[in-house]
């Protein structure tokens, strides 16, 4: 990581008195330090951590935080602005300059994300890809090297394969993330800056051994960045050694398929460096989250745990029943999944095994027929990308969210042409939706649909 002077502040503290711009330096330090979440509030349950996080009240005593929609902020004294730009005063004492830097409503969501992931700090961005890109650009300089899982979201794969080498001279070695010897051999000490993988891979639902991978990387001085978009509440990568956790908040955390947003969760030193006025990737690239979006999301996080439990419960039920019908099912909750026991050992209790499952139809034509019947004949779900919605969303990964990968890359990643990814929703009753699924399967009238082995 390029050395930078940290000038940002991640957490807001006690409100300043009206009209008062002067503060004692010791008070500033103590306020900043006291707002960092501690492991004592973690209790190995993200729901407990969220309940222990600071609650921000509204301007007039409302139970919900007020939306700070201002782009720019005023000061009472001219000297204050100089001190803010010098890094002497910041959001931890309620001093704000400009919402591309920090915004009170967005910072509140950041506190919630830090509590959710059990990290020291978090900063929320305009999209998941902006969070991923900003972290990699902060940790890697020109000539830098990344080791990454070869099974990744297509946009991330394209970023690492095409954009970063061309624009930034940052190269990536892709490996089978389950082959720890290959991972170890690919990491070049003092050159490899980041080991990057998804906690649960998109779309193949491969579960990464986060503790072992973190140990391998740290032994060679390499930072570990984990995309936890597929498993919020289910997995907590920072507990097992991940240095940074990134999210597309647009998915499960939002839950409404109506918001594009992302987050970077990690050490305060890293987040502050990313907000440095001179060398911060977040500060200078400006993937700013809108305060109104941050407010919307902050109201949804408190019931994320309840939603995830139902997503996961239904995914487990459908996967079990579909497997009994002879379908080729990939779901980490099934005992024959290669990483089932690994996931059990890492998962937070009571949240299940994830809200997605895959059905391997072998060919794109059969995959498309299945999705057509599920949407247009029985109304089981929608043909759409993304995940975490209350309706079930279905897509054929090879021709959609992984289409950035070529045929060889898809084969190496284990993405078959007929792989249907399903994000299981929770609308309606379980039996009602299962009946719709069964009707679609019977309508297929294709003996090759089922695995006779």
KEPA-366970 format. One record per residue (C-alpha): residue number from 1; residue in three letters; x, y, z. Coordinates in steps of 0.02 Angstrom, whole numbers, plus 50000, padded with zeros to 5 digits. Layout:
   seq   type    east   north      up
   NUM    ala       X       Y       Z
...
END
This chain:
   seq   type    east   north      up
     1    unk   50000   50000   50000
     2    unk   50067   50171   49955
     3    unk   50117   50267   50111
     4    unk   49998   50411   50145
     5    unk   49969   50534   50283
     6    unk   49800   50494   50360
     7    unk   49693   50650   50368
     8    unk   49517   50579   50369
     9    unk   49404   50533   50513
    10    unk   49286   50386   50502
    11    unk   49167   50404   50647
    12    unk   49069   50553   50709
    13    unk   49071   50588   50896
    14    unk   48986   50708   51015
    15    unk   48901   50856   50932
    16    unk   48991   51022   50941
    17    unk   48904   51163   51032
    18    unk   48814   51288   50921
    19    unk   48934   51422   50861
    20    unk   49087   51339   50939
    21    unk   49229   51296   50822
    22    unk   49372   51277   50947
    23    unk   49419   51110   51026
    24    unk   49557   51045   51135
    25    unk   49671   50920   51047
    26    unk   49657   50790   51186
    27    unk   49467   50794   51176
    28    unk   49479   50767   50988
    29    unk   49587   50612   51011
    30    unk   49478   50537   51146
    31    unk   49318   50565   51047
    32    unk   49394   50483   50895
    33    unk   49458   50335   50994
    34    unk   49298   50306   51090
    35    unk   49192   50288   50935
    36    unk   49288   50138   50867
    37    unk   49185   49978   50887
    38    unk   49269   49852   51002
    39    unk   49270   49663   50996
    40    unk   49178   49661   51162
    41    unk   49019   49707   51071
    42    unk   49042   49575   50937
    43    unk   48989   49418   51033
    44    unk   49013   49312   50874
    45    unk   48842   49369   50812
    46    unk   48824   49514   50689
    47    unk   48647   49545   50752
    48    unk   48714   49575   50927
    49    unk   48847   49692   50858
    50    unk   48717   49790   50760
    51    unk   48609   49807   50915
    52    unk   48760   49874   51011
    53    unk   48806   50002   50879
    54    unk   48774   50185   50910
    55    unk   48598   50243   50868
    56    unk   48590   50413   50785
    57    unk   48433   50514   50825
    58    unk   48352   50645   50715
    59    unk   48383   50831   50725
    60    unk   48222   50861   50824
    61    unk   48228   50703   50928
    62    unk   48158   50586   50796
    63    unk   48193   50402   50820
    64    unk   48269   50399   50645
    65    unk   48421   50500   50595
    66    unk   48390   50656   50492
    67    unk   48445   50654   50311
    68    unk   48589   50776   50284
    69    unk   48561   50817   50101
    70    unk   48686   50960   50092
    71    unk   48830   50953   49970
    72    unk   48931   51083   50066
    73    unk   48940   51139   50248
    74    unk   48968   51306   50331
    75    unk   49084   51355   50474
    76    unk   49069   51492   50605
    77    unk   49248   51555   50595
    78    unk   49366   51574   50444
    79    unk   49508   51488   50539
    80    unk   49403   51331   50557
    81    unk   49405   51294   50371
    82    unk   49595   51300   50367
    83    unk   49602   51180   50515
    84    unk   49481   51060   50431
    85    unk   49582   51053   50271
    86    unk   49740   51029   50375
    87    unk   49659   50877   50456
    88    unk   49651   50954   50630
    89    unk   49461   50952   50639
    90    unk   49347   50823   50561
    91    unk   49183   50729   50566
    92    unk   49223   50650   50734
    93    unk   49181   50822   50807
    94    unk   49043   50860   50682
    95    unk   49150   50965   50565
    96    unk   49106   50931   50383
    97    unk   49175   51012   50226
    98    unk   49092   50932   50075
    99    unk   48989   50775   50052
   100    unk   49114   50694   49933
   101    unk   49230   50694   50085
   102    unk   49111   50646   50224
   103    unk   48924   50659   50254
   104    unk   48840   50628   50423
   105    unk   48704   50515   50351
   106    unk   48828   50410   50252
   107    unk   48943   50397   50403
   108    unk   48799   50327   50505
   109    unk   48776   50187   50378
   110    unk   48964   50159   50385
   111    unk   48953   50130   50572
   112    unk   48818   50000   50542
   113    unk   48922   49912   50409
   114    unk   49074   49908   50525
   115    unk   48966   49831   50661
   116    unk   48893   49704   50539
   117    unk   49065   49645   50483
   118    unk   49155   49666   50648
   119    unk   49284   49786   50577
   120    unk   49357   49943   50651
   121    unk   49286   50056   50516
   122    unk   49185   50059   50356
   123    unk   49151   50181   50214
   124    unk   49001   50167   50099
   125    unk   49013   50198   49912
   126    unk   48904   50221   49760
   127    unk   48918   50039   49702
   128    unk   48997   49873   49744
   129    unk   49118   49887   49598
   130    unk   49175   50058   49657
   131    unk   49212   49984   49828
   132    unk   49314   49842   49751
   133    unk   49405   49954   49628
   134    unk   49448   50084   49761
   135    unk   49520   49955   49881
   136    unk   49629   49875   49747
   137    unk   49692   50043   49685
   138    unk   49733   50096   49863
   139    unk   49827   49937   49906
   140    unk   49917   49915   49739
   141    unk   50030   50036   49647
   142    unk   50094   50023   49468
   143    unk   50187   49859   49449
   144    unk   50087   49780   49589
   145    unk   50024   49602   49589
   146    unk   49861   49522   49645
   147    unk   49821   49339   49672
   148    unk   49636   49306   49649
   149    unk   49513   49165   49641
   150    unk   49474   49114   49463
   151    unk   49289   49104   49510
   152    unk   49230   49282   49533
   153    unk   49089   49396   49484
   154    unk   49112   49437   49299
   155    unk   49136   49624   49329
   156    unk   49274   49593   49456
   157    unk   49356   49467   49339
   158    unk   49354   49596   49198
   159    unk   49427   49729   49313
   160    unk   49572   49615   49360
   161    unk   49598   49539   49188
   162    unk   49580   49689   49074
   163    unk   49563   49859   49156
   164    unk   49695   49858   49293
   165    unk   49835   49788   49182
   166    unk   49797   49913   49044
   167    unk   49766   50069   49147
   168    unk   49871   50039   49303
   169    unk   50002   49907   49264
   170    unk   49929   49796   49401
   171    unk   49929   49612   49355
   172    unk   49833   49464   49426
   173    unk   49868   49279   49441
   174    unk   49707   49178   49450
   175    unk   49706   49017   49551
   176    unk   49590   48883   49614
   177    unk   49554   48958   49784
   178    unk   49528   48783   49856
   179    unk   49705   48730   49805
   180    unk   49802   48808   49948
   181    unk   49969   48751   49882
   182    unk   49934   48841   49718
   183    unk   49881   48997   49813
   184    unk   50041   48992   49917
   185    unk   50150   48970   49764
   186    unk   50064   49112   49670
   187    unk   50094   49239   49808
   188    unk   50261   49325   49780
   189    unk   50331   49396   49941
   190    unk   50354   49587   49937
   191    unk   50269   49597   49766
   192    unk   50095   49523   49789
   193    unk   49994   49656   49879
   194    unk   49822   49574   49886
   195    unk   49746   49402   49896
   196    unk   49568   49427   49833
   197    unk   49424   49304   49839
   198    unk   49238   49290   49875
   199    unk   49181   49209   50036
   200    unk   49052   49114   49935
   201    unk   49092   49119   49750
   202    unk   48983   49191   49614
   203    unk   48903   49089   49540
   204    unk   48971   48918   49589
   205    unk   48946   48938   49778
   206    unk   49121   48877   49819
   207    unk   49159   48918   50000
   208    unk   49332   48988   50035
   209    unk   49434   48929   50185
   210    unk   49455   49105   50253
   211    unk   49564   49062   50404
   212    unk   49689   48959   50304
   213    unk   49696   49079   50157
   214    unk   49722   49225   50275
   215    unk   49865   49133   50361
   216    unk   49949   49094   50195
   217    unk   49936   49275   50138
   218    unk   49991   49353   50301
   219    unk   50143   49238   50310
   220    unk   50203   49324   50152
   221    unk   50150   49500   50202
   222    unk   49999   49505   50086
   223    unk   49833   49588   50126
   224    unk   49673   49485   50115
   225    unk   49520   49563   50033
   226    unk   49357   49463   50038
   227    unk   49196   49500   49946
   228    unk   49057   49447   50065
   229    unk   48910   49500   49956
   230    unk   48837   49324   49948
   231    unk   48844   49291   50135
   232    unk   48805   49441   50247
   233    unk   48762   49383   50424
   234    unk   48804   49204   50371
   235    unk   48992   49232   50367
   236    unk   49103   49361   50451
   237    unk   49270   49356   50358
   238    unk   49358   49480   50473
   239    unk   49336   49359   50618
   240    unk   49442   49233   50523
   241    unk   49583   49348   50470
   242    unk   49522   49448   50320
   243    unk   49596   49623   50321
   244    unk   49461   49702   50214
   245    unk   49282   49651   50177
   246    unk   49191   49726   50028
   247    unk   49007   49721   49986
   248    unk   48885   49759   49851
   249    unk   48753   49828   49969
   250    unk   48635   49825   49820
   251    unk   48601   49641   49853
   252    unk   48547   49558   50016
   253    unk   48584   49708   50126
   254    unk   48470   49822   50026
   255    unk   48343   49685   49992
   256    unk   48235   49793   49879
   257    unk   48324   49786   49710
   258    unk   48304   49974   49705
   259    unk   48473   50039   49762
   260    unk   48652   50030   49694
   261    unk   48780   50043   49834
   262    unk   48940   49968   49905
   263    unk   49048   49965   50060
   264    unk   49229   49947   50113
   265    unk   49249   49874   50289
   266    unk   49419   49863   50371
   267    unk   49549   49947   50482
   268    unk   49524   50132   50519
   269    unk   49700   50164   50456
   270    unk   49656   50094   50284
   271    unk   49488   50182   50271
   272    unk   49567   50346   50324
   273    unk   49707   50324   50197
   274    unk   49575   50297   50063
   275    unk   49503   50467   50111
   276    unk   49670   50557   50108
   277    unk   49660   50725   50017
   278    unk   49814   50687   49912
   279    unk   49822   50499   49885
   280    unk   49655   50426   49940
   281    unk   49567   50320   49808
   282    unk   49395   50354   49881
   283    unk   49429   50540   49903
   284    unk   49502   50569   49730
   285    unk   49398   50450   49624
   286    unk   49240   50508   49712
   287    unk   49120   50358   49713
   288    unk   49010   50454   49834
   289    unk   48852   50380   49908
   290    unk   48700   50491   49906
   291    unk   48640   50535   50082
   292    unk   48460   50489   50039
   293    unk   48518   50316   49983
   294    unk   48618   50297   50145
   295    unk   48465   50340   50248
   296    unk   48359   50211   50155
   297    unk   48490   50076   50183
   298    unk   48515   50118   50366
   299    unk   48330   50082   50395
   300    unk   48346   49910   50314
   301    unk   48500   49842   50402
   302    unk   48412   49812   50571
   303    unk   48301   49677   50492
   304    unk   48437   49603   50380
   305    unk   48459   49458   50500
   306    unk   48276   49411   50492
   307    unk   48276   49420   50302
   308    unk   48435   49317   50285
   309    unk   48367   49180   50397
   310    unk   48214   49162   50286
   311    unk   48314   49171   50123
   312    unk   48426   49033   50190
   313    unk   48287   48926   50263
   314    unk   48194   48920   50098
   315    unk   48353   48893   49996
   316    unk   48394   48742   50105
   317    unk   48218   48672   50089
   318    unk   48211   48693   49900
   319    unk   48385   48624   49874
   320    unk   48343   48469   49975
   321    unk   48180   48437   49883
   322    unk   48253   48473   49710
   323    unk   48397   48355   49741
   324    unk   48275   48217   49786
   325    unk   48191   48244   49618
   326    unk   48356   48205   49534
   327    unk   48408   48382   49486
   328    unk   48591   48430   49490
   329    unk   48593   48552   49635
   330    unk   48737   48654   49704
   331    unk   48703   48719   49879
   332    unk   48827   48730   50025
   333    unk   48694   48672   50147
   334    unk   48686   48500   50066
   335    unk   48799   48371   50146
   336    unk   48875   48320   49979
   337    unk   48935   48498   49943
   338    unk   49127   48493   49946
   339    unk   49138   48634   50074
   340    unk   48986   48592   50179
   341    unk   49085   48551   50336
   342    unk   49199   48699   50310
   343    unk   49051   48817   50301
   344    unk   48975   48740   50457
   345    unk   49137   48775   50549
   346    unk   49141   48959   50498
   347    unk   48958   49009   50487
   348    unk   48874   49118   50617
   349    unk   48746   49014   50707
   350    unk   48563   49015   50657
   351    unk   48587   49102   50489
   352    unk   48593   48948   50381
   353    unk   48700   48913   50228
   354    unk   48660   49055   50110
   355    unk   48513   49117   50009
   356    unk   48570   49058   49837
   357    unk   48570   48890   49751
   358    unk   48618   48832   49578
   359    unk   48533   48708   49461
   360    unk   48646   48636   49327
   361    unk   48540   48607   49172
   362    unk   48697   48564   49070
   363    unk   48648   48667   48917
   364    unk   48596   48848   48897
   365    unk   48442   48794   48798
   366    unk   48376   48687   48942
   367    unk   48420   48822   49067
   368    unk   48322   48950   48968
   369    unk   48172   48833   48953
   370    unk   48169   48805   49140
   371    unk   48177   48990   49180
   372    unk   48043   49027   49050
   373    unk   47923   48905   49132
   374    unk   47965   48964   49307
   375    unk   47929   49145   49265
   376    unk   47798   49143   49128
   377    unk   47698   48987   49169
   378    unk   47700   48967   49359
   379    unk   47762   49138   49421
   380    unk   47891   49057   49535
   381    unk   48015   49199   49507
   382    unk   48088   49326   49387
   383    unk   48222   49309   49254
   384    unk   48339   49445   49315
   385    unk   48517   49467   49375
   386    unk   48561   49522   49552
   387    unk   48509   49439   49714
   388    unk   48437   49466   49886
   389    unk   48265   49521   49826
   390    unk   48104   49462   49909
   391    unk   48055   49379   49745
   392    unk   48161   49236   49678
   393    unk   48281   49297   49541
   394    unk   48352   49179   49410
   395    unk   48488   49195   49279
   396    unk   48595   49083   49171
   397    unk   48764   49139   49236
   398    unk   48872   49093   49088
   399    unk   48776   49207   48970
   400    unk   48741   49345   49096
   401    unk   48837   49391   49254
   402    unk   48990   49289   49202
   403    unk   48982   49335   49017
   404    unk   49141   49440   49034
   405    unk   49238   49277   49048
   406    unk   49289   49179   48894
   407    unk   49246   48995   48869
   408    unk   49409   48931   48943
   409    unk   49395   49043   49095
   410    unk   49217   48984   49126
   411    unk   49271   48803   49114
   412    unk   49412   48830   49238
   413    unk   49291   48919   49354
   414    unk   49169   48774   49346
   415    unk   49031   48874   49261
   416    unk   48935   48758   49145
   417    unk   48832   48829   49000
   418    unk   48670   48777   49085
   419    unk   48707   48837   49262
   420    unk   48553   48927   49329
   421    unk   48586   49036   49481
   422    unk   48435   49063   49593
   423    unk   48424   49194   49728
   424    unk   48283   49123   49833
   425    unk   48152   49248   49888
   426    unk   48033   49241   50035
   427    unk   47870   49310   49965
   428    unk   47719   49195   49982
   429    unk   47717   49035   50081
   430    unk   47852   48905   50058
   431    unk   47729   48772   50001
   432    unk   47644   48893   49880
   433    unk   47810   48931   49795
   434    unk   47864   48748   49795
   435    unk   47703   48703   49706
   436    unk   47744   48831   49572
   437    unk   47919   48758   49553
   438    unk   47851   48581   49538
   439    unk   47726   48632   49403
   440    unk   47864   48711   49300
   441    unk   47971   48554   49314
   442    unk   47828   48442   49259
   443    unk   47793   48556   49111
   444    unk   47972   48537   49051
   445    unk   47932   48357   48996
   446    unk   48115   48327   48965
   447    unk   48190   48166   49031
   448    unk   48364   48238   49019
   449    unk   48316   48365   49150
   450    unk   48345   48239   49288
   451    unk   48503   48152   49342
   452    unk   48474   47965   49323
   453    unk   48641   47916   49397
END
